[in-house]
Amino acid sequence: MFGSKFGSKFGSKLGSKFGTKDTRTTGRSPRPRRLLWLATLAPMVALLYGATTTQSAMTAAPGAPSGWSTVFTDDFNGSAGSAPSSANWKFDTGPGSSFGTGEIETMTDSTANTHLDGNGNLNITALGSGSSWTSGRIQTPTANVGAPAGGKLEVAASIQQPSPASGLGYWPAFWMLGPGQWPENGEIDVMEDVNALSDVAGTIHCGTSPGGPCNEGTGISSGLRACSGCQSGFHTYAMILDRTNTSAETITFYLDGNAYYSVTEAQVGTATWQAAFDHNQSIILDLAMGGTFPNATCGCTTPTASTSSGGTLSVDYVAAYTTTGATSSNTQALPGTWTPCASENATCALNGASAVAFGANGRFNYTTTTGSTPCTTAVFGDPTSGVVKSCYAEAAPPATNIWSPCASENNTCSFSGVMTVAYGAAGSYRYATLPGGTPCTNTVFGDPISGTAKSCYVVSPPPTFATWTTCAAENGTCSFSGTHEVAYGANGQYFYGSFNGGTPCTNGVFGDPASGVTKTCYYQ
């Protein structure tokens, strides 16, 4: 359900009418789309739930199967009429017009719209008539779920869709959204239906809007598909983000354990995919009224004067599970080599050639220098105005065990997360702090050394010198509380994974990044 308050406003206009049974659109735009239909797609993994047609409410979310860990769950237990857990959810309130989707309701934090029913369910109810409606929208307080590199994320919910007598304009959704600017921050719509059709659609949003590799503001979608019994009983809606092959990742949508649609990284391109889905996202539940999707589907303006008040989205549980993963293709140097060398307006004293970063809060400008340099905006420019900055020094690329080569000139430097990328050769480099990979070209960086074949190198951005903690020698156990990224290796060769509560520090878990060498685990 795109266009949250994180995102840009949606600006498409209704064109020709859509919405006959065979031409309904989905996503957050009335514009037609090309759909990738995978009619014979088999389930990619066995889910936790058997293939059923109708489910009754459960007392608890299913536990994680072997090889998976539960990273979030809410069974919505509590007294009738109470609000959902404030530890798990926050309200996103305000007029629907602020979400950029054409909705007309006002989202409130009133328990008249959003409350527990006392039987283990969350109810979100739309109340109103004509053009005056209230409803509810809740989301996890932080972007709390994501697939680790080399692993998988499943997000699932047991839901009974609204079943009003007259449902034009109803738009229930169970979805996920990354932090940052929409749509490049990524959105995964696990379940949407409109106009009480007893249908389901799975959709992703990414890239740029309008258009771009995800065809925004429409997205890449399954389109609305029949969901028999979805208004009369609870059904399980799920998606699995599979990053076991970090160069060929997928998102697959499931209804009651049966895969019905899948999208691949290759469809949108590596850089776009990584920026959208190789990070944590928030989970969102809401019941909108009116907007571009229901309007396009019926070829009318919704809700109408006859739309029934009181339709309710009921949620039995929401849960998220991950597999641990190590990225066998990732052998970048272990971050931890930047050294603070000066506060702003002081002098950074150096020995030999060094890369120097100047900035704060993830925003840095860089230079390569030999000897001392003033740590000032006059030298570096101002990467983050109004903030006290510092300088950090690093051995200049291509220093081994620090910088990892990631691409030759005119190829793509691919990685996960945010890294510092150096581009150049023979002691002349230009730098940028970038998310999710970048073309290794003069167009991106400028030309630091004309007439010479150049390369790209990566290292974590400053000030990561203080963020990694040694936790175990090889064949020991790396123990910690909560979820952390763990690096395993030595001498600049490391494999990574995200783990909860600790992990054995072994080749069996990570693979062997540096054969014949005694390795160590670090976490951050």
C-alpha positions in Angstrom: 0.0 0.0 0.0 2.3 2.7 -1.3 2.5 6.3 -0.6 2.8 6.2 3.2 3.9 9.4 5.0 7.4 8.2 4.3 6.9 8.4 0.6 6.1 10.7 -2.3 2.6 11.8 -3.2 0.9 9.8 -5.8 -0.1 11.9 -8.8 -1.7 9.7 -11.5 -5.1 10.6 -13.0 -7.9 8.2 -13.9 -7.9 7.5 -17.6 -10.1 5.0 -19.3 -12.2 2.8 -17.2 -10.9 -0.5 -15.9 -12.4 -3.2 -13.7 -14.2 -5.8 -15.7 -13.6 -9.2 -14.2 -10.8 -10.0 -16.6 -9.0 -6.6 -16.6 -8.9 -5.5 -13.0 -5.7 -3.7 -11.9 -3.9 -3.8 -8.6 -1.2 -1.8 -6.7 -1.7 1.8 -6.1 -2.5 3.1 -9.6 -5.4 2.7 -12.0 -3.0 2.5 -14.9 -2.8 -0.9 -16.7 0.2 -3.0 -16.3 2.0 -6.0 -17.8 1.7 -8.9 -15.4 4.1 -11.8 -15.1 1.7 -14.8 -14.7 3.2 -17.9 -13.2 0.2 -20.2 -13.4 2.2 -23.3 -12.7 4.5 -22.0 -10.0 5.1 -24.6 -7.3 5.7 -23.6 -3.7 9.3 -22.6 -3.2 9.4 -23.8 0.4 7.0 -25.7 2.7 5.3 -23.1 4.8 4.1 -23.6 8.3 0.5 -24.1 7.4 -1.2 -26.8 5.4 -3.2 -26.0 2.3 -6.6 -25.2 3.7 -9.7 -23.4 2.6 -10.9 -21.8 5.8 -9.2 -21.5 9.2 -10.7 -20.7 12.6 -8.9 -18.2 14.8 -5.9 -19.7 16.6 -4.6 -19.2 20.1 -1.0 -18.5 19.0 1.0 -18.0 15.9 2.8 -21.1 14.6 6.3 -21.6 16.0 9.3 -21.5 13.7 10.1 -24.7 11.9 13.5 -26.3 12.0 16.2 -24.1 10.6 14.1 -20.9 11.1 13.9 -18.4 14.0 10.9 -16.3 15.0 11.9 -12.6 14.9 8.4 -11.0 15.4 5.0 -12.3 16.5 1.8 -10.9 17.9 -1.2 -13.0 18.7 -3.4 -10.0 19.7 -4.3 -11.4 23.1 -5.8 -8.9 25.4 -9.1 -7.6 26.8 -12.0 -6.8 24.5 -12.0 -3.2 23.4 -8.3 -2.5 24.2 -5.7 -1.1 21.8 -3.0 -3.4 20.3 0.3 -3.6 22.1 2.2 -0.3 22.0 5.4 -2.3 22.1 4.5 -4.0 18.8 2.5 -1.3 17.0 2.1 2.4 16.6 -0.9 4.2 15.0 -0.4 6.1 11.8 -3.1 8.7 11.9 -4.4 11.5 9.7 -6.4 12.1 6.6 -6.1 9.4 3.9 -5.3 12.2 1.4 -1.9 12.5 3.1 -0.9 8.9 2.1 -0.9 9.7 -1.7 -3.2 6.9 -2.7 -6.5 8.8 -3.1 -8.0 7.4 0.1 -10.8 9.5 1.7 -11.0 8.1 5.3 -9.3 9.6 8.3 -7.1 7.2 10.1 -7.5 7.4 13.9 -6.1 5.9 17.1 -9.6 5.4 18.5 -10.5 1.9 19.7 -13.8 2.4 17.9 -11.7 1.8 14.8 -8.9 -0.4 16.0 -9.2 -2.8 19.0 -8.7 -6.3 20.3 -11.9 -8.4 20.3 -11.0 -10.3 23.5 -10.8 -13.6 21.6 -7.2 -13.3 20.3 -8.0 -11.1 17.2 -7.3 -7.6 16.1 -10.2 -5.8 14.5 -9.8 -2.7 12.2 -13.3 -1.3 11.4 -14.3 1.4 8.9 -17.1 3.6 10.1 -18.9 6.3 8.2 -21.0 7.1 5.2 -20.7 9.0 1.9 -17.4 10.9 1.9 -17.0 10.9 5.7 -15.2 7.8 7.1 -12.8 6.8 9.9 -10.7 3.7 10.0 -7.3 2.4 11.4 -3.8 1.9 10.3 -1.0 0.4 12.5 2.6 -0.4 11.9 5.6 -1.8 13.8 7.4 1.1 15.5 10.6 0.4 13.6 11.7 -1.4 10.4 12.1 -4.6 12.4 12.1 -7.5 9.9 14.5 -8.3 7.1 16.1 -11.3 5.3 19.7 -11.7 6.2 22.2 -12.0 3.3 22.2 -15.7 2.4 19.0 -16.4 4.3 15.2 -16.0 4.0 12.5 -13.9 5.6 8.9 -15.1 5.9 6.2 -12.6 7.0 2.7 -14.1 7.5 -0.7 -13.2 8.9 -4.0 -15.0 9.5 -6.7 -12.7 8.3 -10.4 -12.6 7.7 -11.2 -10.0 5.1 -14.1 -7.5 5.6 -17.5 -8.7 4.4 -19.8 -5.6 4.3 -23.2 -5.9 2.7 -22.1 -3.3 0.2 -18.3 -3.0 -0.1 -17.5 -0.5 -2.8 -14.4 1.4 -1.6 -13.1 -1.1 1.0 -9.4 -1.5 0.7 -7.8 -3.9 3.3 -4.1 -4.4 3.2 -1.3 -6.3 5.0 2.0 -5.0 3.8 5.6 -4.0 4.4 7.6 -0.8 3.9 11.2 0.2 4.1 12.5 3.4 5.7 13.3 6.3 3.4 11.8 7.7 0.2 9.2 5.8 -1.7 9.4 3.8 -3.9 13.2 3.2 -3.8 12.9 2.2 -0.2 10.9 -0.8 -1.2 7.3 -2.0 -0.5 5.9 -5.5 -0.4 2.1 -5.8 -0.4 1.4 -9.3 1.0 -2.4 -9.1 0.9 -4.7 -6.5 -0.8 -8.3 -6.7 -1.8 -10.7 -4.0 -2.9 -14.5 -3.5 -3.0 -15.2 -6.7 -0.9 -14.5 -8.9 -4.0 -13.0 -11.8 -1.9 -9.8 -11.5 -4.0 -6.1 -11.2 -3.1 -3.2 -9.5 -4.8 0.5 -9.6 -4.1 2.6 -6.7 -5.3 6.1 -5.1 -5.0 7.1 -1.5 -5.4 10.6 -0.2 -6.0 12.8 2.0 -8.1 11.6 5.4 -9.3 8.2 7.0 -9.9 6.6 7.4 -12.3 7.6 4.4 -14.4 11.0 2.9 -13.6 11.8 -0.8 -13.4 8.8 -1.5 -11.1 6.3 0.3 -13.4 5.3 2.9 -10.7 3.0 3.9 -9.4 1.5 0.5 -10.3 4.2 -1.9 -9.1 4.8 -5.4 -10.3 1.8 -7.5 -9.2 -0.1 -10.7 -9.4 -3.3 -8.8 -10.1 -6.4 -9.6 -8.2 -7.0 -13.3 -7.9 -10.0 -15.2 -6.5 -9.8 -15.9 -2.8 -12.7 -18.2 -2.0 -14.0 -18.0 1.5 -11.6 -15.2 2.5 -14.4 -13.0 3.8 -16.1 -15.8 5.8 -13.0 -17.3 7.6 -9.4 -16.8 8.4 -6.8 -17.5 5.7 -3.0 -17.3 5.8 -1.3 -14.7 3.6 2.5 -14.8 3.4 5.5 -13.8 1.5 9.0 -15.2 1.5 12.0 -13.0 0.5 14.7 -15.5 -0.5 18.3 -14.2 -0.4 20.0 -17.6 -0.3 21.5 -16.6 -3.7 22.3 -12.9 -3.2 22.7 -12.4 -6.9 19.3 -14.0 -7.8 16.9 -13.1 -5.0 13.2 -13.6 -5.1 9.9 -12.6 -3.4 7.1 -15.2 -3.5 3.5 -14.8 -2.4 1.5 -17.5 -0.7 -2.2 -18.1 0.1 -2.7 -20.9 2.7 0.7 -22.3 2.0 0.3 -22.4 -1.8 2.6 -20.2 -3.9 0.7 -18.1 -6.5 3.1 -15.4 -7.7 6.8 -14.6 -7.6 9.1 -11.7 -8.6 12.8 -12.0 -9.2 15.8 -9.6 -8.8 16.5 -9.9 -12.5 13.2 -8.3 -13.3 14.2 -5.0 -11.8 18.0 -5.0 -11.7 20.4 -5.6 -8.9 21.0 -2.0 -7.7 17.2 -1.3 -7.6 16.5 -4.6 -5.8 19.2 -4.1 -3.2 18.1 -0.6 -2.4 14.5 -1.8 -2.0 14.7 -5.2 -0.3 18.2 -5.9 1.2 17.3 -4.2 4.4 14.7 -4.2 7.2 11.1 -3.2 6.7 8.1 -2.3 8.9 4.9 -4.4 8.9 1.7 -2.5 8.4 -2.0 -3.4 8.7 -4.7 -1.0 7.6 -8.3 -0.7 6.2 -8.5 2.2 3.7 -11.7 3.6 2.1 -11.7 4.7 -1.5 -8.7 5.6 -3.6 -7.1 4.8 -6.9 -7.2 1.0 -6.6 -10.8 0.4 -5.7 -11.9 3.2 -8.1 -10.0 1.7 -11.0 -11.4 -1.7 -10.3 -15.0 -0.7 -10.4 -14.6 2.1 -12.9 -16.4 4.4 -10.4 -15.7 6.7 -7.5 -15.7 5.0 -4.1 -17.1 4.7 -1.5 -20.6 5.3 -2.7 -23.7 6.4 -0.8 -24.7 2.8 -0.5 -21.4 1.5 0.9 -22.0 -0.2 4.2 -20.4 1.1 7.4 -18.8 -1.3 9.9 -16.8 -3.7 7.7 -14.0 -5.2 9.7 -10.5 -6.5 8.9 -9.9 -9.2 11.5 -6.3 -10.4 12.2 -5.6 -13.5 14.3 -1.8 -13.2 14.3 1.2 -11.6 12.5 4.5 -13.4 12.5 7.9 -13.1 10.9 10.6 -15.8 10.7 14.1 -15.9 9.3 16.7 -18.4 8.4 20.3 -17.6 9.3 22.5 -17.1 6.4 26.1 -16.5 5.5 27.0 -14.9 2.2 29.5 -17.2 0.6 30.1 -14.8 -2.3 30.9 -11.9 0.0 34.6 -11.7 0.8 34.9 -7.9 1.5 37.4 -6.8 4.1 36.2 -6.7 7.7 35.2 -3.1 8.6 37.1 -1.7 11.5 40.1 0.1 10.0 39.0 3.8 10.0 40.9 5.8 12.6 39.7 9.1 14.0 42.4 11.6 13.2 41.0 15.1 13.9 37.9 17.0 15.0 36.5 19.7 12.7 38.9 22.6 12.2 41.9 20.7 13.6 44.6 19.0 11.6 44.6 15.3 10.6 48.3 14.1 10.8 49.0 11.2 8.5 51.9 8.8 7.7 52.0 7.9 4.0 49.1 7.9 1.5 45.7 7.8 3.2 42.0 8.1 2.3 40.5 10.7 4.6 36.8 11.0 5.3 35.2 14.2 6.6 31.7 14.3 8.0 29.2 12.8 10.5 26.0 10.8 10.7 26.6 8.7 7.6 27.4 11.7 5.3 31.1 12.0 4.3 33.2 13.8 1.8 36.6 12.2 1.0 40.1 12.8 -0.4 43.3 10.9 -0.8 46.3 12.7 0.6 49.8 12.2 1.8 50.9 13.8 5.1 48.7 16.2 7.1 45.5 17.8 6.0 43.2 20.4 7.6 39.9 18.9 8.7 37.8 21.7 7.4 34.9 22.5 5.0 37.4 24.6 3.0 39.3 21.4 2.1 36.5 18.9 1.9 33.3 20.9 1.3 30.4 20.5 3.7 28.8 17.1 3.5 26.3 17.8 6.3 25.6 21.4 7.1 25.1 22.6 10.7 26.6 19.4 12.2 29.9 19.1 14.0 32.1 16.9 11.9 35.3 14.8 12.2 38.0 13.3 10.1 38.8 9.6 9.8 41.9 8.1 8.1 42.2 4.8 6.2 45.1 3.3 4.3 44.5 4.3 0.7 43.2 1.7 -1.8 44.0 -0.9 -2.9 45.5 -1.7 0.5 45.0 -5.4 1.1 43.0 -6.7 4.1 41.2 -3.3 4.1 39.8 -2.5 0.6 38.2 -5.3 -1.4 38.1 -5.1 -5.2 34.5 -5.2 -6.3 34.5 -4.3 -10.0 36.7 -3.3 -12.9 35.8 -0.1 -14.8 32.4 -0.1 -16.5 31.1 -3.0 -14.5 28.9 -3.0 -11.5 30.2 -3.0 -7.9 27.5 -5.1 -6.0 27.2 -5.3 -2.2 24.7 -5.3 0.6 24.1 -2.4 2.9 26.0 0.9 2.7 29.6 1.0 1.8 32.4 3.4 0.9 33.4 2.9 -2.7 36.7 4.0 -4.1 37.1 4.4 -7.9 40.5 4.9 -9.5 44.0 3.6 -9.9 47.7 4.4 -9.2 47.0 6.4 -6.1 44.2 8.6 -7.6 40.8 7.8 -6.3 37.3 9.3 -6.0 35.0 8.1 -3.3 31.3 7.9 -2.4 29.3 6.4 0.4 26.6 4.4 -1.4 23.8 1.8 -0.7 23.4 -1.4 -2.5 26.0 -1.3 -5.3 26.9 1.2 -8.1 28.2 1.3 -11.7 32.0 1.6 -11.6 32.2 4.4 -14.2 33.4 7.9 -14.9 29.8 8.9 -15.1 29.2 8.1 -11.4 32.5 9.2 -9.9 34.1 11.5 -12.5 37.5 10.6 -13.8 40.3 10.6 -11.2 43.0 9.6 -13.6 42.4 10.1 -17.3 43.6 7.5 -19.8 44.1 4.7 -17.1 42.1 1.6 -16.6 40.4 2.0 -13.2 38.7 -0.3 -10.6 36.3 0.0 -7.7 37.0 -1.1 -4.1 34.7 -1.2 -1.1 35.1 -0.8 2.6 32.5 0.0 5.3 32.1 3.7 5.9 33.5 5.5 8.9 33.3 5.5 11.9 33.1 1.6 12.0 36.4 1.4 13.8 34.5 1.0 17.0 31.5 -1.1 16.0 32.8 -4.7 15.7 33.4 -6.7 18.8 35.5 -9.9 18.9 33.2 -12.7 20.1 34.8 -16.1 19.4 37.8 -17.9 18.0 37.1 -20.5 15.3 35.1 -23.5 16.6 34.0 -21.5 19.6 30.6 -19.9 20.2 29.8 -16.3 19.5 27.2 -15.3 22.1 25.2 -12.1 22.4 21.7 -10.8 23.1 19.3 -9.9 20.3 20.0 -10.0 16.6 23.4 -9.0 15.3 25.5 -9.2 12.1 28.4 -11.6 12.5 31.6 -11.6 10.4 33.7 -14.8 10.3 37.2 -15.0 8.8 40.7 -13.5 8.8 43.2 -11.5 6.8 40.6 -9.5 4.9 38.5 -12.5 3.9 35.1 -12.7 5.7 31.7 -14.2 5.3 28.7 -12.6 7.0 25.4 -13.6 8.5 22.6 -12.2 10.7 21.9 -14.2 13.9 19.7 -14.1 17.0 21.2 -14.9 20.3 24.5 -16.2 19.1 26.1 -18.7 16.6 28.8 -21.3 16.4 31.9 -19.8 14.9 32.6 -22.5 12.3 33.0 -23.3 8.7 29.8 -25.4 9.0 27.8 -22.3 9.7 29.5 -19.7 7.4 31.5 -21.7 4.9 35.3 -21.1 4.7 36.3 -17.6 3.6 40.1 -18.2 4.1 41.2 -21.8 3.8 44.0 -23.0 6.0 43.9 -19.9 8.2 42.7 -19.7 11.8 39.6 -17.5 11.8 37.7 -15.4 14.3 34.1 -14.2 14.7 33.1 -10.6 15.3 29.7 -9.1 15.8 28.2 -5.6 15.5 
